[in-house]
Each structure stands twice: as structure tokens, then as C-alpha cells.
Amino acid sequence: MNTYKSLLRLEFKSRYGNSGQSIGARISKSLPAVLFFALIYSLYVYGVKVLCEMFHLYELEYEFLLLFIALSQIIFIAFGISSVVKTLYYSGDNELLLRFPVSGEAVFGAKMTFLVVIQSIITIAVILPTFILFGIEIAAPWNFYFCIPFVILLSVILPVGISNILAIPFMMVGGRVKNKFGGNLIFNVCLVAGGFAVYMGIVQSVVNFLQDQSLSFFSPETMQMVSKILKYVIPFKWFADLMYGQNLAVAIPCTIVVVALILFLAMVVIKKLYMKTIIRKLEGMTSAFVKDNSKKVKIKTFFGRIAEKTYLLFGKKEKAEKVKERYTSLSITPKNKKHSVLYAVFKREFLDIFRSKNYSFQYLCMAVAGPIMVYFCNRLCISMGEASFAKDIVPAICMVVMMLFVTIIVSFAGSCVSKEGDNFYLTKISPVPPYQQVLVKVALYLVVAFASTIITTIVVIATGQIRYSYCLVIMGICLMLSIALTCFAVKLDIIKPSFPIGGDGELVNGNFATFVAMAVGLVLTIGCGVFGIVGIYFWGVGFTLGMIATVVGALMIASVCWLLIGISKSYEKITQK
């Protein structure tokens, strides 16, 4: 028992430890995050309240309750699988804990307790205010509130159990496709863009409801079809039946049986496969990725033989011999190619991001999905601006949306040094000057950010959301903002890097430079947006956008100068602590 308590305490300290900081330092460090979370949570509660009113107005109370329970459980299961994989199987301390005189049961118990505690907090934060607001809206009877604790308990147990059952199969599938980097990136882009489109559709429905009391996202025919489908969403339907007090003779025993069965299966899977999976994962940590060229070799050999026979048919033996010599010398193992130093560094940096699920999702996925997300945000904001204010401020709204996504995309530059991890000292002894390494990284970040911004501009122009000339000016502002924030974030990371310790060596949590760059970008975006809306009324669109471009251009020049001055000396001062 003492071992279990020590491991549990270690698990919480490793995630939320104070690292010897004073109380004031911890408060000042966590206060911005707490305030941001409070803002987002307030918006969530308000959105839930509006949705409750909307569905109650159209007498779709049961459908809303069932839809909310089903969606929340699916989301909990999806995030639960990711948490189980990272905490139980891919945790960086597994290798260390296996060397200690502790049992596998104690390690699993501590980590699973940690997961259950976090899952309980999230579940209560998401479900409890929704149920209370829904009950107030429909004037629910006492049994509705009486069932809330039981449904919350089931909403914790069920996702955790299913996540433990599905975690290992998902790891096996992930192992099969982990080297399909392009396919993984395309899948993530489609997932992010599709999910964001659905989310913006719901937000648009809420806005329309607030403006004209119309349920625009779901037509009556669509809601009838959804109602029919929701009847077969089991076991989530039984949760809603429990709260509504209907079909209790079926809901209660079936819920107990399903939950007990899932817990039993989870225990069997964990007992049989937990330690085996951890050991197999640790044994495979040193395996390297080898590019397979076998398919290319087969294709080239096939066409080479066709070319050889063709030359022989026409009596050209010398050319046939050259073709045969060429395709018979092909090798499945890729050959080393000679490149320039800058190209080699650029390629290495790109592959470092492209071949990492974490980094490619943070940077490339957001950059590729950016134009789609900007389009939907623009459509919503423009509709709100035209209805609530005036059509004149539409360029300012579009500029704010594009600047916001530019900030999100280029904030990844704040990890340019930190993400090197254990390989950082190799960059110091490599035959490439530090300033060239940094500038190549800056160039890579800017190439991707520029491409995303230009494509976004083309989408905005093609859809006719704003005038062509205004759109080009906004594109120039966003390009200058990309340069300014990228140089600023890179310099901050050189001054104060945060190297990942343990695990697979990747920077999972955000570092100081990323947070500061994001905060500065948001402040600039909000400031330019406010000035743009106010300035358009007083001086017109052209003059206002010109003033914003001048300010952002000045910041860009200052940021570039700050990065370049003493860049080699700053890089040489970096040490891993």
C-alpha cells in the first residue's frame, strides 16, 4: 500500500509538481492559463444554456439530452484512449520504474488512479453544468437531479473501461501506420478541418437562433432522422432513460450488465497484456526507421526490362546493355546522396517535423487546415458583422481572423531549439555555423506559413468574402506578422529553451517561447482588430489598413534585427539543465 501511495504521489508530482518554485512564482505562472480557461469555460456554459433553450423551444428535450450524452461519451472515449496510451504504455518513466523493487500491479494502480481522478474532474466540469441548466430549462422533477451523480459515475467508468480495452488495438494499428507520414498528415487535416466545420456550423446555428429564433443548423426533417438514429445509440440511450425516468425496467439492468461486462473485459486485457506491451514497447524504442524502396525498384526494373527488349528488337545492343546495367544496379536500400549543407539542414529539419505525429499535427496540420478554418470563421464573423454593425468593417473582421490563425501556426517556431531535446549538443558540434542552422529553421517555418497565408488569401478572394485589393493588403499584413512572430519566437527559445526530459524525447507540453509568442500574437491581433474597426469609421478602409501595415512592418523589422544581433553568441550560451 505504501508503494502504491508513493507511486501515486510521484505521478502527480511529475505532472503538476512545483519544481522548487515559490508560491508567488507558481501563481504568477499559472494565473494567465487559469484566466484563459475561465473565459473558455464561461463561453462553454453560455453556449450550453443557449442550446438548452433552443432545443426546448422546438420540443426536442429528450433528443438534446441523448445527443449530448452520446457525443460527450464518444469524446471521453477518444481522449481516454490517447490518455491511456500515453500514461500507461508510452510514459517516459516506465523504463525507470521497471528497475525499481515495485510490482507491475502497483505501477498500474497508481497510473490508473491518476487517470480516473483526471477523468472524473473533466467529466464533472463538462456534464454537471449541462445537466443542471437543462433541468432548470425544462423544470425537471426531483428524480432527474437524483440521477445526476449516478450518470456522472457511469460516465467516468464506461469511457475508462472502453479506453483500456481499445488502447492496445489502437497501438497495434498505430504501429502499422506510424511510418505512413503523408497519410497520417492527410487524415489529421481532414479530421481537424471536418470537426472545425461541424463546430462552426453549430456556432452559426446558435448565432442565428439568438438573432431570429430559428433553428438553422438542423431542419425538422433532419431532426426526425436524428431522433430515429438516437434510439439505437446503446448504452447511451439507457443513461438518458434513467434521467428521464422512462423504460427503467430495461435501462437499469441493461446498464449494470454492460458496465460490468466492460470492466471485466478491461481487467482481462490489462492482466494479460499490460506488462507484455510495456516490455515490447521498451525493447522497440531503439529501432530506427528505414525507408523501403522495394516497390520503386520493382517498377524501375519492370520498365527497364521493357526498354532493354525494345532496344534489342531494333538492334541497338549498346543502349540495351546500358539500360540493363542501370536497372540491375538498383538497390532496395537508399543510397547516400550529396547535397549542399543548407539543403541538408533544411531537409533534416523538415523530416524532423514531418515524421513526428506530435510536431506535424502542431505545425503542418494547422498550416494545411488553416485556409478551410479561416473560410468558416470568416463566414460566421462576416454574417455577424453585416447583421450587427455594418458591411464596412468586414475587412477588419477578415484581417483579425487571418492574423489569429497566423499566430497559431507560427507559434510553433517557439520550439525550434527546445524540440532538439537530447540531440541539441549535436547541433553545436555539427560543421554548420549556429546562425545558419537557425536561419534555415526560420526559412522553413516561413515557407509553410507563407504558403498557408497565400492559399488562404486565394480562398477568400475566390469566395468573394472581401474585395480583391483589401485582401492583398491583409495578406501583406499577415506575411509581415508571420516574419515578426517567427523571429521573435525563435529568439525567445534561444534565450530560454525548455528541453524535454524522458519519454520519446519530443516536446509535448508548450514551452515558454511558444506561450509568449502566442500571447504577443493575440495582443497584436486584438489591438489591430479594435483599431481596424474604429479606424474604418473615421478614416476609411484604405488608410486604416495602411496604418496597421506600417505598424506591423516596423515590428517585423525590429524582430528581425533582434534575432540577428548576437545570434551565434546567444546560441553558444545554451546549456541543457
C-alpha positions in Angstrom: 0.0 0.0 0.0 2.9 2.4 0.8 4.4 1.6 -2.6 1.1 2.4 -4.3 0.8 5.8 -2.4 4.4 6.7 -3.2 3.9 5.9 -6.9 0.7 7.9 -7.0 2.3 10.9 -5.3 5.2 10.6 -7.8 2.7 10.5 -10.7 1.0 13.8 -9.6 4.3 15.5 -8.8 5.8 14.6 -12.2 2.8 16.2 -13.9 1.9 19.1 -11.6 5.0 19.5 -9.3 6.2 22.9 -8.3 9.9 22.3 -9.2 11.0 24.2 -6.1 9.2 27.4 -7.1 7.8 29.8 -4.6 4.0 30.2 -4.1 4.1 33.6 -5.8 6.0 32.3 -8.8 3.6 29.4 -9.2 0.6 31.8 -9.0 2.1 34.3 -11.5 2.9 31.4 -13.9 -0.5 29.7 -13.7 -2.7 32.8 -13.5 -2.8 33.6 -17.3 -3.7 29.9 -18.0 -6.4 29.9 -15.3 -7.9 33.2 -16.6 -7.9 31.8 -20.1 -9.6 28.6 -19.0 -12.2 30.5 -17.0 -13.0 32.5 -20.1 -13.4 29.4 -22.3 -15.4 27.6 -19.7 -17.7 30.6 -19.3 -18.3 30.6 -23.1 -19.0 26.9 -22.9 -21.6 27.2 -20.1 -23.3 30.1 -22.0 -23.3 28.1 -25.2 -24.9 25.1 -23.4 -27.5 27.4 -21.9 -28.4 28.7 -25.4 -28.6 25.2 -26.8 -30.9 24.1 -24.0 -33.2 27.0 -24.8 -33.1 26.2 -28.5 -34.0 22.5 -28.2 -36.6 23.2 -25.5 -38.3 25.8 -27.8 -38.6 23.1 -30.5 -39.7 20.4 -28.0 -36.6 18.3 -28.6 -35.6 18.0 -24.9 -35.1 14.2 -24.9 -33.1 14.3 -28.2 -30.8 17.0 -26.8 -30.1 15.0 -23.6 -29.4 11.8 -25.6 -27.3 13.6 -28.2 -25.3 15.4 -25.5 -24.7 12.2 -23.5 -23.7 10.2 -26.7 -21.3 12.9 -28.0 -19.7 13.6 -24.6 -19.1 9.8 -24.1 -17.6 9.4 -27.6 -15.3 12.3 -26.9 -14.4 11.0 -23.5 -13.6 7.6 -25.0 -11.4 9.1 -27.8 -9.4 11.2 -25.4 -9.4 8.4 -22.9 -7.6 6.1 -25.4 -5.0 8.7 -26.0 -4.5 9.3 -22.3 -4.3 5.5 -21.5 -1.7 5.0 -24.3 0.5 8.0 -23.1 0.2 7.3 -19.4 0.2 3.5 -19.2 2.3 2.4 -22.2 4.3 5.3 -23.6 5.1 7.0 -20.3 8.8 8.0 -20.1 9.2 6.7 -16.6 8.2 3.1 -17.4 11.8 2.1 -18.1 12.9 3.5 -14.8 10.1 2.1 -12.7 10.7 -1.4 -14.0 14.2 -1.3 -12.4 12.8 -0.4 -9.0 11.6 -3.0 -6.5 7.9 -2.3 -7.3 5.3 -4.6 -8.7 3.6 -4.1 -12.0 0.2 -4.1 -10.2 1.4 -1.1 -8.1 2.6 0.8 -11.1 -0.6 0.2 -13.0 -2.8 1.0 -9.9 -1.0 4.4 -9.4 -1.2 5.4 -13.1 -4.8 4.2 -13.4 -5.8 6.1 -10.3 -4.3 9.2 -11.8 -6.2 8.7 -15.0 -9.5 8.2 -13.1 -9.0 11.3 -11.0 -8.3 13.5 -14.1 -11.2 11.8 -16.0 -13.6 12.5 -13.0 -12.7 16.2 -12.9 -13.2 16.6 -16.6 -16.4 14.7 -16.6 -17.9 16.7 -13.8 -16.8 20.0 -15.4 -18.4 19.1 -18.7 -21.5 17.2 -17.7 -22.7 18.7 -14.4 -23.4 22.3 -15.6 -25.2 20.9 -18.7 -27.5 18.7 -16.7 -28.3 21.5 -14.2 -29.0 24.1 -16.9 -31.1 21.5 -18.8 -33.1 20.6 -15.7 -33.8 24.3 -14.9 -34.8 24.9 -18.5 -37.4 22.1 -18.7 -38.4 22.3 -15.0 -37.3 18.7 -14.4 -38.7 16.7 -11.4 -36.6 15.6 -8.4 -35.7 12.2 -9.8 -33.8 13.9 -12.7 -31.4 15.6 -10.2 -31.2 12.5 -8.1 -29.9 10.5 -11.1 -27.2 13.1 -12.0 -24.5 11.6 -9.6 -25.1 8.1 -10.9 -24.9 9.1 -14.6 -21.7 11.0 -13.9 -20.2 8.0 -12.2 -21.2 5.8 -15.2 -19.7 8.5 -17.5 -16.4 8.0 -15.7 -16.4 4.2 -15.5 -17.6 3.5 -19.0 -15.0 5.6 -21.0 -12.1 4.4 -18.8 -13.1 0.8 -19.3 -13.6 1.1 -23.0 -10.3 3.0 -23.3 -8.4 0.3 -21.6 -9.9 -2.3 -23.9 -9.2 -0.4 -27.1 -5.8 1.1 -26.2 -3.7 -1.9 -27.2 -5.5 -2.5 -30.6 -5.1 1.2 -31.4 -1.4 1.0 -30.5 -1.1 -2.0 -32.9 -2.9 -0.1 -35.7 -0.7 2.9 -34.9 2.4 0.8 -35.2 1.3 -0.4 -38.6 0.8 3.1 -40.0 3.3 5.1 -37.9 5.7 5.3 -40.9 2.9 6.4 -43.3 3.7 10.0 -42.6 1.8 11.6 -45.5 -1.3 9.5 -44.9 -1.3 10.4 -41.2 -1.0 14.1 -42.0 -3.8 14.0 -44.5 -6.0 12.1 -42.0 -5.3 14.7 -39.3 -6.0 17.6 -41.7 -9.4 16.0 -42.7 -10.2 15.3 -39.1 -9.4 18.8 -37.9 -11.0 20.6 -40.8 -14.1 18.5 -40.7 -14.5 18.8 -37.0 -14.0 22.5 -37.2 -16.5 22.8 -40.0 -19.1 21.0 -37.9 -18.3 23.1 -34.8 -18.6 26.3 -36.8 -21.9 25.1 -38.1 -23.2 24.6 -34.6 -21.9 28.1 -33.6 -23.6 29.5 -36.7 -26.8 27.9 -35.6 -26.5 29.4 -32.1 -25.9 32.8 -33.6 -28.9 32.6 -35.9 -31.0 31.4 -33.0 -30.0 34.4 -30.9 -30.7 36.7 -33.9 -34.0 35.5 -35.2 -35.0 32.5 -33.0 -34.6 30.0 -35.9 -33.0 26.5 -35.6 -31.0 26.8 -38.8 -28.4 24.0 -38.3 -31.0 21.2 -38.2 -34.1 21.2 -40.3 -37.2 19.4 -39.0 -36.6 16.5 -41.4 -33.0 16.2 -40.3 -34.0 16.2 -36.6 -36.6 13.4 -37.3 -33.9 11.3 -38.9 -31.5 12.1 -36.0 -34.2 11.1 -33.5 -34.7 7.7 -35.2 -30.9 7.1 -35.2 -30.5 8.1 -31.5 -33.0 5.4 -30.4 -30.3 2.8 -31.3 -27.4 4.6 -29.6 -26.8 2.0 -26.9 -25.9 2.1 -24.0 -26.1 5.9 -24.0 -29.8 5.8 -24.6 -30.2 4.0 -21.3 -28.4 6.8 -19.5 -31.0 9.3 -20.9 -33.8 6.9 -19.9 -32.5 6.8 -16.4 -32.6 10.6 -16.1 -36.0 10.9 -17.8 -37.4 8.1 -15.6 -38.7 6.1 -18.6 -38.1 2.4 -19.6 -36.5 1.8 -16.2 -37.2 -1.9 -16.3 -34.9 -2.2 -19.3 -32.5 0.7 -18.6 -31.3 -0.2 -15.1 -30.5 -3.9 -15.6 -29.0 -3.4 -19.0 -26.8 -0.6 -17.8 -25.5 -2.7 -14.9 -24.8 -5.7 -17.2 -23.0 -3.6 -19.9 -20.8 -1.7 -17.4 -19.9 -4.9 -15.5 -19.0 -6.6 -18.8 -16.8 -3.8 -19.9 -15.0 -3.7 -16.6 -14.5 -7.4 -16.7 -13.1 -7.3 -20.3 -10.8 -4.4 -19.3 -9.4 -6.3 -16.3 -8.7 -9.4 -18.5 -7.0 -7.3 -21.2 -4.9 -5.5 -18.7 -3.9 -8.6 -16.7 -2.9 -10.5 -19.9 -1.2 -7.8 -21.9 -0.2 -4.8 -19.8 3.3 -5.9 -18.8 4.0 -7.6 -22.1 3.0 -4.5 -24.1 5.3 -2.3 -21.9 8.3 -4.6 -22.3 7.7 -4.9 -26.0 7.5 -1.1 -26.3 10.7 -0.6 -24.4 12.5 -3.2 -26.5 11.5 -1.5 -29.7 12.5 2.0 -28.6 15.9 1.8 -30.3 14.5 0.6 -33.7 15.2 3.0 -36.5 13.1 3.9 -39.5 14.4 2.5 -42.7 12.9 3.7 -45.9 11.7 0.9 -48.1 12.5 1.3 -51.8 11.4 -2.2 -52.9 8.3 -1.0 -54.8 10.3 1.7 -56.7 13.0 -0.9 -57.6 10.4 -3.4 -58.9 8.7 -0.7 -61.0 12.0 0.6 -62.4 13.2 -3.0 -63.1 9.9 -3.8 -64.9 10.2 -0.8 -67.2 13.9 -1.3 -67.6 13.4 -4.8 -69.0 10.8 -3.5 -71.4 13.2 -0.8 -72.6 16.0 -3.4 -72.9 13.9 -5.7 -75.1 12.7 -2.8 -77.2 16.3 -1.7 -78.0 17.2 -5.4 -78.8 14.2 -5.6 -81.1 15.6 -2.7 -83.1 19.1 -4.0 -83.0 20.6 -1.4 -80.6 22.7 -3.6 -78.4 24.8 -0.9 -76.8 21.8 1.0 -75.5 20.2 -2.2 -74.3 23.4 -3.1 -72.3 23.4 0.4 -70.7 19.7 0.0 -69.7 20.3 -3.4 -68.3 23.3 -2.2 -66.3 21.3 0.6 -64.9 18.3 -1.4 -63.6 20.4 -4.3 -62.3 22.4 -1.9 -60.2 19.3 -0.7 -58.3 19.4 -1.2 -54.6 16.5 -1.6 -52.2 18.5 0.4 -49.5 18.5 4.1 -50.3 21.9 5.4 -51.4 23.5 8.4 -49.7 23.2 11.5 -51.9 25.5 14.5 -51.9 23.7 17.8 -51.1 24.7 21.3 -50.1 25.0 22.0 -46.4 22.0 24.3 -46.2 19.8 21.9 -48.2 20.8 19.0 -45.8 19.9 21.1 -42.8 16.6 22.2 -44.3 15.7 18.6 -45.3 16.6 17.3 -41.8 14.5 20.0 -40.1 11.5 19.3 -42.4 11.7 15.5 -41.9 12.1 16.0 -38.1 8.7 17.7 -38.1 7.0 15.7 -40.9 7.9 12.3 -39.3 6.7 13.2 -35.9 3.0 12.8 -35.1 3.2 15.5 -32.4 5.1 18.1 -34.4 3.3 17.5 -37.7 0.0 17.9 -36.0 1.0 21.1 -34.2 2.6 22.8 -37.2 1.9 21.2 -40.6 -1.6 20.1 -39.9 -2.7 23.5 -38.7 -1.0 25.2 -41.6 -2.7 22.9 -44.2 -6.1 23.1 -42.5 -5.8 26.9 -41.9 -7.4 28.0 -45.1 -10.5 25.9 -44.5 -10.8 27.0 -40.9 -10.3 30.7 -41.9 -13.1 30.4 -44.5 -15.6 29.2 -42.0 -14.6 31.7 -39.3 -14.8 34.5 -41.9 -18.3 33.3 -43.0 -19.5 33.4 -39.4 -17.9 36.7 -38.4 -18.9 38.4 -41.6 -22.5 37.4 -41.1 -22.4 38.7 -37.6 -20.8 41.9 -38.7 -23.2 42.6 -41.5 -26.2 41.9 -39.2 -25.0 43.7 -36.2 -22.7 46.5 -37.3 -22.0 47.4 -40.9 -20.6 46.0 -44.1 -17.7 48.4 -43.9 -15.9 46.6 -41.1 -15.9 43.2 -42.9 -12.2 43.7 -44.0 -11.2 44.3 -40.4 -13.0 41.2 -39.3 -11.4 39.2 -42.0 -7.9 40.6 -41.0 -8.5 39.6 -37.4 -9.4 36.0 -38.3 -6.4 35.6 -40.6 -4.0 37.1 -38.1 -5.3 34.8 -35.4 -4.6 31.7 -37.5 -1.2 33.1 -38.4 -0.4 33.4 -34.7 -1.5 29.8 -34.1 0.6 28.5 -37.0 3.9 30.3 -36.4 3.8 29.9 -32.6 5.4 26.5 -33.2 8.6 28.4 -34.1 9.0 28.9 -30.3 10.2 25.3 -30.0 12.9 25.5 -32.7 15.7 24.8 -30.2 13.7 23.1 -27.4 12.5 20.3 -29.7 16.1 19.2 -30.3 16.0 17.5 -26.9 18.8 15.1 -26.3 20.3 15.8 -29.7 20.9 19.5 -29.0 24.6 19.2 -28.4 25.0 17.5 -31.8 23.9 20.8 -33.4 26.8 22.6 -31.6 29.4 20.2 -32.9 28.0 19.9 -36.4 30.1 21.6 -39.2 27.3 24.2 -39.8 27.5 27.6 -38.1 24.7 28.2 -35.5 23.4 31.2 -37.3 22.9 29.1 -40.5 21.1 26.4 -38.6 18.8 29.0 -37.0 18.1 30.8 -40.3 17.3 27.6 -42.1 14.7 26.8 -39.4 13.3 30.3 -39.7 13.1 29.8 -43.5 11.3 26.5 -43.1 8.7 28.0 -40.7 8.2 31.0 -43.0 7.8 28.9 -46.2 5.0 26.9 -44.6 3.3 29.9 -43.0 3.6 31.9 -46.3 2.1 29.1 -48.3 -0.8 28.8 -45.9 -1.4 32.5 -45.9 -1.3 32.8 -49.7 -3.7 29.9 -50.1 -6.0 31.4 -47.5 -6.0 34.7 -49.4 -6.8 32.8 -52.7 -9.8 31.1 -50.9 -11.0 34.4 -49.5 -10.8 36.1 -52.9 -12.4 33.2 -54.7 -15.4 33.1 -52.3 -15.8 36.8 -52.6 -15.8 37.5 -48.9 -14.0 40.8 -49.3 -12.6 43.0 -52.1 -9.6 41.9 -54.1 -7.4 45.0 -53.2 -8.2 44.8 -49.5 -7.4 41.1 -49.4 -4.0 41.7 -50.9 -3.2 44.3 -48.2 -4.4 41.9 -45.5 -2.2 39.2 -47.0 0.8 41.6 -46.8 0.0 42.3 -43.1 -0.3 38.6 -42.3 3.0 37.8 -44.1 4.8 40.6 -42.1 3.2 39.3 -38.9 4.5 35.8 -39.8 8.1 37.1 -40.1 7.8 39.2 -36.9 6.3 36.4 -34.7 8.6 33.7 -36.1 11.8 35.7 -35.4 10.5 36.8 -32.0 9.6 33.2 -31.0 12.9 31.8 -32.3 14.9 34.4 -30.3 13.0 33.7 -27.2 13.6 30.0 -27.5 17.3 30.6 -27.9 17.4 32.7 -24.8 15.3 30.4 -22.7 14.9 26.9 -24.1 12.9 24.0 -22.4 14.4 20.7 -23.3 12.1 17.6 -22.9 13.3 15.0 -20.3 12.4 11.4 -20.7 9.8 9.8 -22.9 10.4 9.7 -26.6 12.3 13.0 -26.5 9.6 15.1 -28.1 8.4 18.4 -26.6 4.8 17.5 -25.7 3.9 20.4 -23.4 4.2 24.0 -24.6 7.3 25.9 -23.6 8.0 29.5 -22.5 8.7 30.9 -26.0 5.6 29.3 -27.5 3.3 30.7 -24.9 4.8 34.2 -25.0 4.7 34.2 -28.8 1.1 33.2 -28.8 0.2 35.8 -26.2 2.0 38.6 -28.1 0.3 37.5 -31.3 -3.1 37.5 -29.7 -2.5 41.0 -28.2 -1.4 42.3 -31.7 -4.4 40.7 -33.3 -6.9 42.1 -30.8 -5.2 45.6 -31.0 -5.2 45.6 -34.8 -8.8 44.4 -34.9 -10.0 47.1 -32.5 -8.1 49.8 -34.3 -9.3 48.5 -37.6 -13.0 48.6 -36.6 -12.7 52.0 -35.1 -10.4 53.4 -37.8 -12.7 52.4 -40.6 -15.4 54.6 -39.3 -13.1 57.6 -39.0 -10.6 57.3 -41.8 -11.9 54.6 -44.2 -10.6 51.1 -45.0 -7.6 52.0 -47.1 -6.0 54.4 -44.6 -6.7 52.2 -41.7 -5.2 49.1 -43.3 -2.2 51.2 -44.4 -1.6 52.3 -40.8 -1.8 48.7 -39.5 0.6 47.6 -42.2 3.1 50.3 -41.2 3.0 49.3 -37.5 3.3 45.5 -38.3 6.1 46.3 -40.7 8.0 48.2 -38.1 7.6 45.4 -35.6 8.8 42.9 -38.3 12.0 45.0 -38.8 12.6 45.2 -35.0 12.0 41.5 -34.6 14.4 40.5 -37.4 17.1 42.8 -36.0 16.7 41.4 -32.5 17.1 37.8 -33.9 20.2 38.6 -36.0 22.1 40.6 -33.4 24.4 38.3 -31.5 22.6 35.2 -32.7 25.8 33.0 -32.6 26.8 34.1 -29.1 23.3 33.5 -27.8 23.2 30.0 -29.3 26.6 29.1 -27.8 25.4 30.1 -24.4 22.6 27.5 -24.4 23.1 24.6 -22.0 20.9 21.7 -21.1 19.9 21.8 -17.5 
